[in-house]
Amino acid sequence: MLTKIRVAILDDHQSIIDGFTYRLSMDPEIQIVSTALFGEELEPMIASNPVDVLILDVSVPNSQEDHNPYPVLHTIPGLLKKYPGLNILVISMFTQRSLIEALINAGICGYILKDDQSSIQQLDKIVRQVANGGIYFSEGATWESKAGNPDAILTPRQLEALSLCASHPDGDTVLLANELGVTGSTLRNLLSGSYLRLGVRTRAAAIAKAHQLGIIPVKPEPAFGSGKASKQKSGQHGRQTPKRARGRQVIKYS
């Protein structure tokens, strides 16, 4: 019996989910096990359906009522820690190098630009490559990390904290610190350091500056006519994917 690659998709546009689903369903080695439109559905979706490859956009609202972007730079490390066999492939319209590098530092396996039709047309091949330990990046994206580079605007931990604050702009410091897994004083120190590096004095100004610089996703526009919030299908449980490795081979398909 053929062991299939189990794929989940998070995107706030149903038409995009449908397009990816149609393209991937043509490959007998791939099975779409679940899809979601909102960030709040992501972790329950992964928990209820074992997933080998997660395809996601970085600018997705928290929920139907809360249009603030879900904290992608905080969410990804947590998912990879809990599910070490998970491989994350981002498909997004954002081209800002700082954001892509932050996502690489968070642990993604690939980044495809939504207007990269050549890559989208070969999405099944890319999914199979990522599931088997490879990486893939669009020609317009970079995978050279700036970790340790003094020119980087914010540290990965500062970016994670600011991403969480952007997702919950009115959130209480103690609650946000608990979500981040640190003390309130540590969160304040992370944010204070961010303010100094960004040249601002408040959390709201830091979030606005980070949006302007393109180092965290902007608030997504509401998607109209999206239909049901999420669709989940039963998946197969017999496949174990390799753990993510730093030495993945970059594969480009012509």
C-alpha positions as CSV (number, residue, x, y, z in Angstrom):
1,M,0.0,0.0,0.0
2,L,1.4,3.4,-1.0
3,T,2.3,5.6,2.0
4,K,1.2,9.1,1.3
5,I,2.6,12.5,2.4
6,R,0.1,14.1,4.6
7,V,-0.4,17.8,3.9
8,A,-2.3,20.6,5.8
9,I,-2.9,24.1,4.4
10,L,-3.5,27.4,6.2
11,D,-4.5,30.4,4.1
12,D,-7.2,33.0,4.6
13,H,-8.5,32.7,1.0
14,Q,-10.6,29.7,0.2
15,S,-9.8,30.0,-3.5
16,I,-6.1,29.6,-2.8
17,I,-6.7,26.6,-0.6
18,D,-8.9,25.1,-3.4
19,G,-6.2,25.7,-6.0
20,F,-3.5,24.1,-3.9
21,T,-5.8,21.2,-3.0
22,Y,-6.6,20.6,-6.7
23,R,-3.0,20.7,-7.8
24,L,-1.7,18.4,-5.0
25,S,-4.6,15.9,-5.2
26,M,-3.4,15.0,-8.7
27,D,-0.3,13.4,-7.1
28,P,-1.0,9.9,-5.8
29,E,1.8,10.3,-3.2
30,I,0.1,13.2,-1.5
31,Q,-3.0,13.5,0.7
32,I,-4.6,16.7,1.9
33,V,-5.7,15.9,5.5
34,S,-6.9,19.3,6.7
35,T,-7.3,23.0,5.8
36,A,-7.9,26.1,7.8
37,L,-8.7,29.8,7.2
38,F,-7.7,31.3,10.5
39,G,-4.7,31.2,12.7
40,E,-6.6,30.1,15.8
41,E,-7.4,26.8,13.9
42,L,-3.8,26.0,13.1
43,E,-2.6,24.2,16.3
44,P,-5.9,22.2,16.8
45,M,-5.7,21.2,13.1
46,I,-2.2,19.8,13.5
47,A,-3.1,18.1,16.8
48,S,-6.1,16.3,15.3
49,N,-4.5,15.2,12.0
50,P,-0.9,14.0,11.8
51,V,0.8,16.2,9.2
52,D,4.1,15.7,7.3
53,V,4.1,19.1,5.4
54,L,2.3,22.2,6.5
55,I,1.7,24.9,3.8
56,L,0.9,28.3,5.3
57,D,0.7,31.9,4.5
58,V,2.3,34.3,7.0
59,S,-0.5,37.0,7.0
60,V,-3.6,35.2,8.2
61,P,-6.1,36.7,10.7
62,N,-6.4,35.2,14.2
63,S,-10.1,34.4,13.7
64,Q,-13.2,35.5,11.9
65,E,-13.8,38.2,14.5
66,D,-10.1,39.2,15.2
67,H,-8.3,40.4,12.0
68,N,-5.0,40.9,13.7
69,P,-2.3,38.6,12.1
70,Y,-1.6,35.4,13.9
71,P,1.8,35.4,15.6
72,V,3.6,33.3,12.9
73,L,7.2,34.0,14.3
74,H,6.0,32.7,17.7
75,T,3.9,29.9,16.4
76,I,6.4,28.2,14.1
77,P,9.0,27.4,16.7
78,G,6.4,26.0,19.1
79,L,4.9,23.7,16.4
80,L,8.4,22.4,15.4
81,K,9.3,21.8,19.1
82,K,6.1,19.8,19.6
83,Y,6.1,18.1,16.2
84,P,9.8,17.6,15.3
85,G,8.9,15.7,12.1
86,L,6.8,18.6,10.8
87,N,8.1,20.4,7.7
88,I,6.8,23.9,7.1
89,L,6.5,25.4,3.6
90,V,5.5,29.1,3.4
91,I,3.7,30.4,0.3
92,S,3.2,34.1,0.6
93,M,3.2,37.4,-1.3
94,F,5.8,39.1,1.0
95,T,9.2,39.6,-0.4
96,Q,10.9,41.5,2.5
97,R,14.3,39.8,3.1
98,S,14.2,40.5,6.9
99,L,10.9,38.6,7.2
100,I,12.0,35.7,5.2
101,E,15.2,35.4,7.2
102,A,13.3,35.6,10.4
103,L,11.1,32.7,9.2
104,I,14.2,30.7,8.2
105,N,15.6,31.3,11.7
106,A,12.2,30.1,13.1
107,G,12.7,26.8,11.2
108,I,10.8,26.8,7.9
109,C,11.9,24.5,5.1
110,G,10.9,26.6,2.1
111,Y,9.4,29.9,0.9
112,I,7.5,30.2,-2.3
113,L,6.3,33.6,-3.6
114,K,2.6,33.5,-4.6
115,D,3.4,35.1,-8.0
116,D,6.1,32.4,-8.7
117,Q,3.9,30.5,-11.1
118,S,6.7,28.2,-12.1
119,S,7.1,26.9,-8.6
120,I,3.4,26.8,-7.9
121,Q,2.9,24.6,-11.0
122,Q,5.5,22.1,-9.5
123,L,4.0,22.3,-6.0
124,D,3.6,18.5,-5.8
125,K,7.3,18.0,-6.5
126,I,8.3,20.6,-4.0
127,V,6.1,19.1,-1.3
128,R,7.7,15.7,-1.9
129,Q,11.2,17.2,-1.8
130,V,10.5,19.1,1.5
131,A,8.9,16.0,3.0
132,N,12.0,14.0,2.3
133,G,14.4,16.4,4.0
134,G,15.0,19.0,1.2
135,I,14.4,22.7,1.1
136,Y,13.0,25.0,-1.7
137,F,13.0,28.7,-2.1
138,S,11.7,30.9,-4.9
139,E,14.2,32.8,-7.0
140,G,13.1,36.0,-5.4
141,A,13.5,34.7,-1.9
142,T,16.7,34.2,0.1
143,W,17.6,31.5,2.5
144,E,20.9,33.0,3.7
145,S,20.3,33.6,7.4
146,K,21.5,36.8,9.1
147,A,21.8,35.0,12.5
148,G,24.6,36.6,14.4
149,N,24.9,39.5,11.8
150,P,25.1,42.9,13.6
151,D,23.2,44.4,10.7
152,A,20.1,42.5,11.6
153,I,17.5,44.9,13.0
154,L,16.1,42.7,15.7
155,T,17.2,39.4,17.3
156,P,15.0,36.3,16.5
157,R,13.7,36.4,20.1
158,Q,12.8,40.1,19.8
159,L,11.0,39.4,16.5
160,E,9.1,36.5,18.2
161,A,8.0,38.8,21.0
162,L,7.0,41.6,18.7
163,S,5.1,39.2,16.4
164,L,3.1,38.0,19.5
165,C,2.4,41.6,20.5
166,A,1.2,42.5,17.0
167,S,-1.2,39.5,17.1
168,H,-2.6,40.7,20.5
169,P,-2.0,44.5,20.5
170,D,-4.1,45.1,23.6
171,G,-2.8,42.0,25.4
172,D,-1.7,42.1,29.0
173,T,2.0,41.8,29.6
174,V,1.8,38.9,32.0
175,L,-0.5,36.9,29.7
176,L,1.8,37.6,26.7
177,A,4.8,36.6,28.7
178,N,3.1,33.3,29.7
179,E,2.4,32.6,26.1
180,L,6.0,33.3,25.2
181,G,7.2,31.1,28.1
182,V,9.1,33.9,29.9
183,T,8.6,36.1,32.9
184,G,7.0,39.5,32.6
185,S,10.3,41.2,33.2
186,T,12.0,39.2,30.4
187,L,9.3,40.2,28.0
188,R,9.7,43.9,29.0
189,N,13.4,43.6,28.4
190,L,12.9,42.0,25.0
191,L,10.4,44.8,24.0
192,S,12.6,47.6,25.4
193,G,15.5,46.3,23.4
194,S,13.3,46.3,20.3
195,Y,12.2,49.8,21.0
196,L,15.8,51.0,21.2
197,R,16.8,49.2,17.9
198,L,13.7,50.5,16.1
199,G,14.0,54.1,17.5
200,V,10.5,54.2,19.1
201,R,9.1,54.5,22.6
202,T,5.9,52.4,22.7
203,R,4.7,49.0,21.8
204,A,2.2,50.3,19.3
205,A,5.0,52.4,17.6
206,A,7.3,49.4,17.5
207,I,4.6,47.2,15.9
208,A,3.9,50.0,13.3
209,K,7.6,50.4,12.6
210,A,8.1,46.6,12.2
211,H,5.2,46.5,9.7
212,Q,6.7,49.4,7.8
213,L,10.1,47.7,7.6
214,G,8.5,44.4,6.6
215,I,10.0,42.4,9.4
216,I,6.7,41.1,10.7
217,P,3.5,40.5,8.7
218,V,1.0,43.3,8.3
219,K,-2.6,43.0,9.3
220,P,-4.4,40.9,6.6
221,E,-7.3,42.2,4.6
222,P,-10.6,40.4,5.3
223,A,-11.3,37.7,2.8
224,F,-14.8,37.8,1.5
225,G,-16.7,34.7,0.4
226,S,-14.3,32.4,2.1
227,G,-17.0,29.9,3.0
228,K,-16.6,27.6,6.0
229,A,-13.8,28.5,8.4
230,S,-12.1,25.1,8.1
231,K,-12.3,21.7,6.6
232,Q,-10.7,18.6,8.0
233,K,-10.4,15.2,6.6
234,S,-9.2,12.0,8.1
235,G,-5.5,11.3,7.4
236,Q,-3.3,8.2,7.3
237,H,-1.0,7.6,10.2
238,G,1.6,5.1,8.9
239,R,4.3,7.5,7.7
240,Q,7.2,9.0,9.6
241,T,9.0,11.9,8.0
242,P,12.7,12.7,8.6
243,K,13.5,15.4,11.2
244,R,14.4,18.8,9.9
245,A,18.1,19.1,9.2
246,R,20.4,22.0,8.7
247,G,22.1,20.4,5.8
248,R,19.1,20.1,3.5
249,Q,19.9,20.1,-0.2
250,V,18.4,23.0,-2.2
251,I,16.5,21.7,-5.2
252,K,15.4,23.8,-8.1
253,Y,13.1,22.4,-10.8
254,S,13.3,23.8,-14.2
